[in-house]
Amino acid sequence: MQPPHLDPSLRLRVLVVDDDEATRVALEKAVRAMGHPCRSAGDGHEALLLHQAEHADVILSDWEMPGVDGLELCRRTRVADGDKAYTYFIFLTGFGDKDHFIAGMESGADDYQTKPVDLDELRARLVSAGRVVAMHRQLREKNTALRRDSQASFGLARTDPLTGIANRLRLDEDLRDAWAHAARYGRRYSVALCDVDWFKIYNDHLGHLAGDAVLKRVAEALASELRSTDRIYRYGGEEFLVLFPEQSVKEAAVVAERMRLAVQRLRVRTIAGDGVVTVSIGVAERRPEDQNVAGWLNRADAALYQAKDEGRNRVKSDSDG
């Protein structure tokens, strides 16, 4: 006999658990006749393995079974599910007293039906189970969407809309983390503060759209020379900052020189300086005697201004003297 047509959205994956083979086979056939896919297990341990392999929307379980009984199966099912898809748990048992009913509910069960099982009652209980399972599924999907939207919003709030790299908010957070790691674990960090040379003249001469375009290209050129663990940020205006984990000031200065050359190779024409857009870079390593992040960045800023004073388009570090 073919099972009745049932809307796929209403079908429930049912798992029947009973140590009595005749009862188990009869229930499995009855559930399938109602239009639901069904599996069966002879005890709680087997049921847990089946449920782990493929999540069951509904578990119809006997109470008394050898090994893992119905109460323990219910408890373990709730633990195994965690915040995943909800499992509607129904006890099918010969016990009809209040104490067993309460014990079953306290173990995490959703419903309770005495044996012998009335199939019309079981059909009604599966309808109720379907509503609960669908509600939990909708809530889970909404929560997933909310988490996804929240993560996207978190990322957007920390991304510079012009260049697509991290912004000042993300920089402040990462610098706090770097400072804490350096203080606690003795990790080394260096920073490079990069400034586009003569940018105001370029902007005033060619306009803000051209200025925005060159900032994008400069950001890409700087980022192209970094390791996967290095981080670049829009520091403000035409300034960029690069954070180098586990790099000394000398090592960071080597990378900074590659960054400087990468920008120069863009060959973006300008009427100022060397005739092409260039950057000046100041590099500083965090020191144990630094009192705060600001002192560390001030040393990088001082090195940057030294690079400017010495003619621009160069790298200077706070250890150059």
C-alpha positions as YAML, in Angstrom:
chain: A
units: angstrom
residues:
- id: 1
  name: MET
  ca: [0.00, 0.00, 0.00]
- id: 2
  name: GLN
  ca: [1.36, 3.39, -1.05]
- id: 3
  name: PRO
  ca: [1.62, 6.04, 1.71]
- id: 4
  name: PRO
  ca: [-0.79, 8.98, 1.33]
- id: 5
  name: HIS
  ca: [0.40, 12.09, -0.45]
- id: 6
  name: LEU
  ca: [1.91, 14.49, 2.07]
- id: 7
  name: ASP
  ca: [3.33, 17.91, 1.34]
- id: 8
  name: PRO
  ca: [7.14, 17.55, 1.55]
- id: 9
  name: SER
  ca: [7.24, 20.47, 4.00]
- id: 10
  name: LEU
  ca: [5.05, 18.45, 6.39]
- id: 11
  name: ARG
  ca: [7.05, 15.24, 6.24]
- id: 12
  name: LEU
  ca: [8.91, 14.35, 9.40]
- id: 13
  name: ARG
  ca: [11.94, 12.11, 9.71]
- id: 14
  name: VAL
  ca: [10.77, 9.74, 12.43]
- id: 15
  name: LEU
  ca: [12.85, 7.35, 14.52]
- id: 16
  name: VAL
  ca: [11.00, 4.55, 16.37]
- id: 17
  name: VAL
  ca: [12.86, 3.07, 19.35]
- id: 18
  name: ASP
  ca: [11.57, -0.09, 21.04]
- id: 19
  name: ASP
  ca: [13.22, -3.29, 22.19]
- id: 20
  name: ASP
  ca: [10.12, -5.30, 21.25]
- id: 21
  name: GLU
  ca: [10.54, -6.20, 17.59]
- id: 22
  name: ALA
  ca: [6.84, -6.71, 16.84]
- id: 23
  name: THR
  ca: [5.92, -3.33, 18.31]
- id: 24
  name: ARG
  ca: [8.82, -1.65, 16.56]
- id: 25
  name: VAL
  ca: [7.95, -3.10, 13.14]
- id: 26
  name: ALA
  ca: [4.25, -2.27, 13.53]
- id: 27
  name: LEU
  ca: [4.95, 1.36, 14.51]
- id: 28
  name: GLU
  ca: [7.43, 1.82, 11.68]
- id: 29
  name: LYS
  ca: [4.85, 0.59, 9.16]
- id: 30
  name: ALA
  ca: [2.15, 2.79, 10.67]
- id: 31
  name: VAL
  ca: [4.32, 5.94, 10.53]
- id: 32
  name: ARG
  ca: [5.27, 5.26, 6.93]
- id: 33
  name: ALA
  ca: [1.60, 4.73, 6.08]
- id: 34
  name: MET
  ca: [0.99, 8.26, 7.42]
- id: 35
  name: GLY
  ca: [3.46, 9.60, 4.82]
- id: 36
  name: HIS
  ca: [6.58, 10.07, 6.95]
- id: 37
  name: PRO
  ca: [9.99, 8.47, 6.32]
- id: 38
  name: CYS
  ca: [10.83, 6.26, 9.27]
- id: 39
  name: ARG
  ca: [13.72, 4.29, 10.73]
- id: 40
  name: SER
  ca: [13.83, 2.12, 13.84]
- id: 41
  name: ALA
  ca: [16.21, 1.04, 16.56]
- id: 42
  name: GLY
  ca: [16.08, -1.74, 19.12]
- id: 43
  name: ASP
  ca: [17.60, 0.23, 21.99]
- id: 44
  name: GLY
  ca: [18.73, 3.69, 23.05]
- id: 45
  name: HIS
  ca: [22.37, 3.22, 22.06]
- id: 46
  name: GLU
  ca: [21.47, 2.22, 18.49]
- id: 47
  name: ALA
  ca: [19.00, 5.11, 18.34]
- id: 48
  name: LEU
  ca: [21.71, 7.63, 19.28]
- id: 49
  name: LEU
  ca: [23.97, 6.31, 16.53]
- id: 50
  name: LEU
  ca: [21.18, 6.56, 13.95]
- id: 51
  name: HIS
  ca: [20.25, 10.05, 15.15]
- id: 52
  name: GLN
  ca: [23.88, 11.15, 14.92]
- id: 53
  name: ALA
  ca: [24.17, 9.79, 11.38]
- id: 54
  name: GLU
  ca: [20.95, 11.53, 10.25]
- id: 55
  name: HIS
  ca: [18.99, 13.92, 12.40]
- id: 56
  name: ALA
  ca: [15.50, 12.72, 13.33]
- id: 57
  name: ASP
  ca: [12.72, 15.33, 13.53]
- id: 58
  name: VAL
  ca: [10.71, 13.08, 15.86]
- id: 59
  name: ILE
  ca: [11.74, 10.23, 18.15]
- id: 60
  name: LEU
  ca: [9.04, 7.81, 19.31]
- id: 61
  name: SER
  ca: [10.64, 5.92, 22.17]
- id: 62
  name: ASP
  ca: [9.72, 3.16, 24.56]
- id: 63
  name: TRP
  ca: [10.51, 3.89, 28.22]
- id: 64
  name: GLU
  ca: [11.94, 0.61, 29.50]
- id: 65
  name: MET
  ca: [14.80, -0.74, 27.40]
- id: 66
  name: PRO
  ca: [18.06, -2.52, 28.26]
- id: 67
  name: GLY
  ca: [21.19, -0.38, 28.42]
- id: 68
  name: VAL
  ca: [20.24, 3.16, 27.46]
- id: 69
  name: ASP
  ca: [16.56, 3.45, 28.44]
- id: 70
  name: GLY
  ca: [14.06, 6.02, 27.17]
- id: 71
  name: LEU
  ca: [14.80, 8.62, 29.85]
- id: 72
  name: GLU
  ca: [18.53, 8.50, 29.20]
- id: 73
  name: LEU
  ca: [17.97, 8.54, 25.44]
- id: 74
  name: CYS
  ca: [15.89, 11.70, 25.78]
- id: 75
  name: ARG
  ca: [18.54, 13.42, 27.91]
- id: 76
  name: ARG
  ca: [21.37, 12.46, 25.56]
- id: 77
  name: THR
  ca: [19.37, 13.56, 22.54]
- id: 78
  name: ARG
  ca: [18.91, 17.03, 24.01]
- id: 79
  name: VAL
  ca: [22.65, 17.27, 24.73]
- id: 80
  name: ALA
  ca: [23.60, 15.98, 21.27]
- id: 81
  name: ASP
  ca: [21.25, 18.40, 19.50]
- id: 82
  name: GLY
  ca: [22.61, 21.46, 21.30]
- id: 83
  name: ASP
  ca: [21.59, 24.52, 19.29]
- id: 84
  name: LYS
  ca: [21.10, 22.47, 16.11]
- id: 85
  name: ALA
  ca: [17.77, 21.33, 14.68]
- id: 86
  name: TYR
  ca: [15.16, 20.51, 17.30]
- id: 87
  name: THR
  ca: [14.04, 16.91, 17.93]
- id: 88
  name: TYR
  ca: [10.47, 16.37, 19.10]
- id: 89
  name: PHE
  ca: [10.53, 13.51, 21.63]
- id: 90
  name: ILE
  ca: [7.47, 11.37, 22.39]
- id: 91
  name: PHE
  ca: [7.41, 8.60, 25.00]
- id: 92
  name: LEU
  ca: [5.32, 5.53, 24.12]
- id: 93
  name: THR
  ca: [4.91, 3.51, 27.30]
- id: 94
  name: GLY
  ca: [2.63, 1.33, 29.34]
- id: 95
  name: PHE
  ca: [3.08, 3.65, 32.33]
- id: 96
  name: GLY
  ca: [0.12, 5.96, 32.71]
- id: 97
  name: ASP
  ca: [0.65, 7.46, 36.18]
- id: 98
  name: LYS
  ca: [1.46, 11.10, 36.92]
- id: 99
  name: ASP
  ca: [4.93, 10.39, 38.33]
- id: 100
  name: HIS
  ca: [6.14, 8.82, 35.10]
- id: 101
  name: PHE
  ca: [4.57, 11.62, 33.07]
- id: 102
  name: ILE
  ca: [6.42, 14.26, 35.15]
- id: 103
  name: ALA
  ca: [9.69, 12.33, 34.99]
- id: 104
  name: GLY
  ca: [9.40, 12.10, 31.22]
- id: 105
  name: MET
  ca: [8.75, 15.84, 30.84]
- id: 106
  name: GLU
  ca: [11.62, 16.69, 33.18]
- id: 107
  name: SER
  ca: [14.01, 14.61, 31.06]
- id: 108
  name: GLY
  ca: [13.15, 16.83, 28.09]
- id: 109
  name: ALA
  ca: [10.30, 14.98, 26.39]
- id: 110
  name: ASP
  ca: [7.62, 16.89, 24.48]
- id: 111
  name: ASP
  ca: [4.75, 14.43, 24.64]
- id: 112
  name: TYR
  ca: [3.63, 11.17, 26.21]
- id: 113
  name: GLN
  ca: [1.34, 8.44, 24.82]
- id: 114
  name: THR
  ca: [0.39, 5.24, 26.58]
- id: 115
  name: LYS
  ca: [0.44, 1.80, 24.99]
- id: 116
  name: PRO
  ca: [-1.23, 0.19, 23.20]
- id: 117
  name: VAL
  ca: [-0.77, 3.04, 20.74]
- id: 118
  name: ASP
  ca: [-3.92, 4.51, 19.23]
- id: 119
  name: LEU
  ca: [-2.91, 5.32, 15.66]
- id: 120
  name: ASP
  ca: [-5.39, 8.22, 15.36]
- id: 121
  name: GLU
  ca: [-3.87, 9.75, 18.49]
- id: 122
  name: LEU
  ca: [-0.38, 9.15, 17.10]
- id: 123
  name: ARG
  ca: [-1.31, 10.86, 13.83]
- id: 124
  name: ALA
  ca: [-2.57, 13.88, 15.80]
- id: 125
  name: ARG
  ca: [0.60, 13.97, 17.88]
- id: 126
  name: LEU
  ca: [2.75, 13.92, 14.72]
- id: 127
  name: VAL
  ca: [0.74, 16.86, 13.36]
- id: 128
  name: SER
  ca: [1.53, 18.77, 16.56]
- id: 129
  name: ALA
  ca: [5.14, 17.66, 16.34]
- id: 130
  name: GLY
  ca: [5.32, 18.97, 12.77]
- id: 131
  name: ARG
  ca: [4.16, 22.43, 13.89]
- id: 132
  name: VAL
  ca: [6.78, 22.57, 16.66]
- id: 133
  name: VAL
  ca: [9.58, 21.31, 14.41]
- id: 134
  name: ALA
  ca: [8.62, 23.83, 11.72]
- id: 135
  name: MET
  ca: [8.58, 26.65, 14.27]
- id: 136
  name: HIS
  ca: [12.05, 25.73, 15.53]
- id: 137
  name: ARG
  ca: [13.30, 25.49, 11.95]
- id: 138
  name: GLN
  ca: [11.99, 28.97, 11.15]
- id: 139
  name: LEU
  ca: [13.52, 30.41, 14.33]
- id: 140
  name: ARG
  ca: [16.85, 28.77, 13.53]
- id: 141
  name: GLU
  ca: [16.79, 30.18, 9.98]
- id: 142
  name: LYS
  ca: [15.95, 33.65, 11.30]
- id: 143
  name: ASN
  ca: [18.73, 33.46, 13.87]
- id: 144
  name: THR
  ca: [21.16, 32.33, 11.19]
- id: 145
  name: ALA
  ca: [20.13, 35.25, 8.99]
- id: 146
  name: LEU
  ca: [20.47, 37.65, 11.92]
- id: 147
  name: ARG
  ca: [23.95, 36.35, 12.72]
- id: 148
  name: ARG
  ca: [24.92, 36.64, 9.06]
- id: 149
  name: ASP
  ca: [23.57, 40.20, 8.88]
- id: 150
  name: SER
  ca: [25.27, 41.07, 12.16]
- id: 151
  name: GLN
  ca: [28.61, 39.73, 10.91]
- id: 152
  name: ALA
  ca: [28.21, 41.62, 7.65]
- id: 153
  name: SER
  ca: [27.38, 44.83, 9.52]
- id: 154
  name: PHE
  ca: [30.35, 44.26, 11.82]
- id: 155
  name: GLY
  ca: [32.62, 43.90, 8.81]
- id: 156
  name: LEU
  ca: [31.19, 46.93, 6.99]
- id: 157
  name: ALA
  ca: [31.59, 49.10, 10.08]
- id: 158
  name: ARG
  ca: [35.30, 48.22, 10.10]
- id: 159
  name: THR
  ca: [35.99, 48.63, 6.39]
- id: 160
  name: ASP
  ca: [37.01, 51.83, 4.63]
- id: 161
  name: PRO
  ca: [34.36, 52.36, 1.91]
- id: 162
  name: LEU
  ca: [36.79, 54.00, -0.53]
- id: 163
  name: THR
  ca: [39.74, 51.60, -0.52]
- id: 164
  name: GLY
  ca: [38.09, 48.42, 0.83]
- id: 165
  name: ILE
  ca: [40.80, 47.94, 3.47]
- id: 166
  name: ALA
  ca: [40.31, 48.07, 7.23]
- id: 167
  name: ASN
  ca: [39.43, 51.45, 8.73]
- id: 168
  name: ARG
  ca: [40.43, 53.39, 11.82]
- id: 169
  name: LEU
  ca: [37.88, 51.60, 14.05]
- id: 170
  name: ARG
  ca: [39.36, 48.21, 13.17]
- id: 171
  name: LEU
  ca: [42.85, 49.63, 13.60]
- id: 172
  name: ASP
  ca: [42.10, 50.84, 17.12]
- id: 173
  name: GLU
  ca: [40.75, 47.39, 18.04]
- id: 174
  name: ASP
  ca: [43.71, 45.52, 16.54]
- id: 175
  name: LEU
  ca: [46.24, 47.85, 18.13]
- id: 176
  name: ARG
  ca: [44.67, 47.23, 21.54]
- id: 177
  name: ASP
  ca: [44.91, 43.48, 20.95]
- id: 178
  name: ALA
  ca: [48.49, 43.76, 19.72]
- id: 179
  name: TRP
  ca: [49.45, 45.84, 22.75]
- id: 180
  name: ALA
  ca: [47.88, 43.29, 25.11]
- id: 181
  name: HIS
  ca: [49.61, 40.34, 23.39]
- id: 182
  name: ALA
  ca: [52.95, 42.13, 23.42]
- id: 183
  name: ALA
  ca: [52.64, 43.00, 27.11]
- id: 184
  name: ARG
  ca: [51.46, 39.55, 28.16]
- id: 185
  name: TYR
  ca: [53.42, 37.22, 25.87]
- id: 186
  name: GLY
  ca: [56.37, 39.35, 24.82]
- id: 187
  name: ARG
  ca: [55.39, 39.31, 21.15]
- id: 188
  name: ARG
  ca: [57.07, 41.78, 18.79]
- id: 189
  name: TYR
  ca: [55.09, 44.24, 16.72]
- id: 190
  name: SER
  ca: [56.14, 46.99, 14.34]
- id: 191
  name: VAL
  ca: [54.10, 49.58, 12.47]
- id: 192
  name: ALA
  ca: [54.68, 51.50, 9.27]
- id: 193
  name: LEU
  ca: [52.95, 54.84, 8.80]
- id: 194
  name: CYS
  ca: [52.64, 55.69, 5.10]
- id: 195
  name: ASP
  ca: [51.75, 59.09, 3.65]
- id: 196
  name: VAL
  ca: [51.12, 59.89, -0.03]
- id: 197
  name: ASP
  ca: [53.57, 62.64, -1.01]
- id: 198
  name: TRP
  ca: [52.21, 65.96, -2.30]
- id: 199
  name: PHE
  ca: [48.68, 64.54, -2.26]
- id: 200
  name: LYS
  ca: [46.98, 67.92, -1.70]
- id: 201
  name: ILE
  ca: [48.58, 69.30, -4.84]
- id: 202
  name: TYR
  ca: [47.50, 66.20, -6.80]
- id: 203
  name: ASN
  ca: [43.95, 66.51, -5.45]
- id: 204
  name: ASP
  ca: [43.72, 70.26, -6.11]
- id: 205
  name: HIS
  ca: [45.13, 69.90, -9.62]
- id: 206
  name: LEU
  ca: [43.15, 66.87, -10.84]
- id: 207
  name: GLY
  ca: [40.12, 66.85, -8.56]
- id: 208
  name: HIS
  ca: [38.77, 64.64, -5.80]
- id: 209
  name: LEU
  ca: [37.63, 61.82, -8.09]
- id: 210
  name: ALA
  ca: [41.16, 61.42, -9.40]
- id: 211
  name: GLY
  ca: [42.43, 61.70, -5.83]
- id: 212
  name: ASP
  ca: [40.11, 58.93, -4.68]
- id: 213
  name: ALA
  ca: [41.21, 56.74, -7.59]
- id: 214
  name: VAL
  ca: [44.88, 57.14, -6.73]
- id: 215
  name: LEU
  ca: [44.24, 56.34, -3.05]
- id: 216
  name: LYS
  ca: [42.64, 53.06, -4.14]
- id: 217
  name: ARG
  ca: [45.62, 52.19, -6.32]
- id: 218
  name: VAL
  ca: [48.10, 53.13, -3.60]
- id: 219
  name: ALA
  ca: [46.24, 50.95, -1.07]
- id: 220
  name: GLU
  ca: [46.36, 48.00, -3.48]
- id: 221
  name: ALA
  ca: [50.07, 48.51, -4.17]
- id: 222
  name: LEU
  ca: [50.93, 48.70, -0.47]
- id: 223
  name: ALA
  ca: [48.85, 45.61, 0.34]
- id: 224
  name: SER
  ca: [50.44, 43.61, -2.50]
- id: 225
  name: GLU
  ca: [53.75, 43.49, -0.64]
- id: 226
  name: LEU
  ca: [52.40, 42.21, 2.68]
- id: 227
  name: ARG
  ca: [52.32, 38.76, 4.27]
- id: 228
  name: SER
  ca: [48.95, 37.19, 5.05]
- id: 229
  name: THR
  ca: [49.47, 38.00, 8.74]
- id: 230
  name: ASP
  ca: [50.23, 41.68, 8.14]
- id: 231
  name: ARG
  ca: [47.34, 44.16, 8.28]
- id: 232
  name: ILE
  ca: [46.86, 47.43, 6.38]
- id: 233
  name: TYR
  ca: [44.47, 50.20, 7.46]
- id: 234
  name: ARG
  ca: [43.25, 53.55, 6.17]
- id: 235
  name: TYR
  ca: [44.67, 55.75, 8.92]
- id: 236
  name: GLY
  ca: [43.03, 58.93, 7.70]
- id: 237
  name: GLY
  ca: [43.05, 61.11, 4.58]
- id: 238
  name: GLU
  ca: [46.05, 60.05, 2.48]
- id: 239
  name: GLU
  ca: [47.70, 58.10, 5.32]
- id: 240
  name: PHE
  ca: [47.86, 54.33, 5.70]
- id: 241
  name: LEU
  ca: [49.15, 52.24, 8.58]
- id: 242
  name: VAL
  ca: [50.53, 48.71, 8.38]
- id: 243
  name: LEU
  ca: [50.77, 46.45, 11.44]
- id: 244
  name: PHE
  ca: [53.55, 43.84, 11.33]
- id: 245
  name: PRO
  ca: [53.18, 41.01, 13.89]
- id: 246
  name: GLU
  ca: [56.41, 39.28, 14.93]
- id: 247
  name: GLN
  ca: [58.64, 41.64, 12.97]
- id: 248
  name: SER
  ca: [61.47, 43.85, 14.23]
- id: 249
  name: VAL
  ca: [61.84, 47.41, 13.05]
- id: 250
  name: LYS
  ca: [64.59, 46.32, 10.63]
- id: 251
  name: GLU
  ca: [62.43, 43.55, 9.15]
- id: 252
  name: ALA
  ca: [59.46, 45.90, 8.85]
- id: 253
  name: ALA
  ca: [61.65, 48.53, 7.17]
- id: 254
  name: VAL
  ca: [62.61, 46.00, 4.47]
- id: 255
  name: VAL
  ca: [58.92, 45.38, 3.69]
- id: 256
  name: ALA
  ca: [58.24, 49.13, 3.84]
- id: 257
  name: GLU
  ca: [60.88, 49.69, 1.17]
- id: 258
  name: ARG
  ca: [59.15, 47.14, -1.07]
- id: 259
  name: MET
  ca: [55.88, 48.97, -0.45]
- id: 260
  name: ARG
  ca: [57.46, 52.29, -1.40]
- id: 261
  name: LEU
  ca: [58.79, 50.86, -4.66]
- id: 262
  name: ALA
  ca: [55.41, 49.23, -5.44]
- id: 263
  name: VAL
  ca: [53.73, 52.64, -5.30]
- id: 264
  name: GLN
  ca: [56.45, 54.27, -7.38]
- id: 265
  name: ARG
  ca: [56.07, 51.54, -10.03]
- id: 266
  name: LEU
  ca: [52.44, 52.59, -10.52]
- id: 267
  name: ARG
  ca: [53.83, 55.54, -12.49]
- id: 268
  name: VAL
  ca: [50.82, 57.70, -11.66]
- id: 269
  name: ARG
  ca: [51.73, 61.11, -13.11]
- id: 270
  name: THR
  ca: [51.72, 64.18, -10.91]
- id: 271
  name: ILE
  ca: [53.00, 67.73, -11.27]
- id: 272
  name: ALA
  ca: [54.81, 67.64, -7.90]
- id: 273
  name: GLY
  ca: [57.89, 65.92, -6.51]
- id: 274
  name: ASP
  ca: [59.45, 63.28, -8.74]
- id: 275
  name: GLY
  ca: [56.67, 63.53, -11.33]
- id: 276
  name: VAL
  ca: [54.94, 60.33, -10.14]
- id: 277
  name: VAL
  ca: [52.89, 59.59, -7.02]
- id: 278
  name: THR
  ca: [55.14, 58.33, -4.21]
- id: 279
  name: VAL
  ca: [54.88, 57.61, -0.50]
- id: 280
  name: SER
  ca: [57.00, 58.43, 2.51]
- id: 281
  name: ILE
  ca: [57.05, 55.83, 5.30]
- id: 282
  name: GLY
  ca: [57.98, 55.91, 8.98]
- id: 283
  name: VAL
  ca: [58.59, 52.63, 10.83]
- id: 284
  name: ALA
  ca: [58.68, 51.94, 14.57]
- id: 285
  name: GLU
  ca: [58.73, 48.83, 16.76]
- id: 286
  name: ARG
  ca: [56.87, 48.61, 20.02]
- id: 287
  name: ARG
  ca: [59.28, 48.94, 22.92]
- id: 288
  name: PRO
  ca: [58.91, 47.58, 26.46]
- id: 289
  name: GLU
  ca: [59.33, 51.09, 27.81]
- id: 290
  name: ASP
  ca: [56.44, 52.46, 25.76]
- id: 291
  name: GLN
  ca: [53.69, 53.63, 28.10]
- id: 292
  name: ASN
  ca: [50.84, 53.29, 25.58]
- id: 293
  name: VAL
  ca: [49.95, 52.82, 21.93]
- id: 294
  name: ALA
  ca: [50.06, 56.58, 21.31]
- id: 295
  name: GLY
  ca: [53.74, 56.75, 22.27]
- id: 296
  name: TRP
  ca: [54.55, 53.91, 19.88]
- id: 297
  name: LEU
  ca: [52.67, 55.55, 16.99]
- id: 298
  name: ASN
  ca: [54.23, 58.93, 17.76]
- id: 299
  name: ARG
  ca: [57.66, 57.42, 17.09]
- id: 300
  name: ALA
  ca: [56.45, 56.10, 13.73]
- id: 301
  name: ASP
  ca: [54.98, 59.52, 12.98]
- id: 302
  name: ALA
  ca: [58.28, 61.22, 13.86]
- id: 303
  name: ALA
  ca: [60.13, 58.84, 11.52]
- id: 304
  name: LEU
  ca: [57.60, 59.66, 8.78]
- id: 305
  name: TYR
  ca: [58.21, 63.38, 9.16]
- id: 306
  name: GLN
  ca: [61.95, 62.76, 9.03]
- id: 307
  name: ALA
  ca: [61.39, 61.00, 5.70]
- id: 308
  name: LYS
  ca: [59.40, 64.04, 4.52]
- id: 309
  name: ASP
  ca: [62.07, 66.46, 5.68]
- id: 310
  name: GLU
  ca: [64.79, 64.51, 3.87]
- id: 311
  name: GLY
  ca: [63.05, 64.79, 0.51]
- id: 312
  name: ARG
  ca: [60.08, 62.35, 0.59]
- id: 313
  name: ASN
  ca: [59.74, 59.04, -1.30]
- id: 314
  name: ARG
  ca: [61.81, 57.18, 1.28]
- id: 315
  name: VAL
  ca: [61.60, 54.96, 4.35]
- id: 316
  name: LYS
  ca: [62.89, 56.01, 7.76]
- id: 317
  name: SER
  ca: [62.72, 54.13, 11.03]
- id: 318
  name: ASP
  ca: [62.86, 55.44, 14.58]
- id: 319
  name: SER
  ca: [66.16, 53.58, 15.03]
- id: 320
  name: ASP
  ca: [67.93, 55.37, 12.16]
- id: 321
  name: GLY
  ca: [69.19, 58.11, 14.47]
...
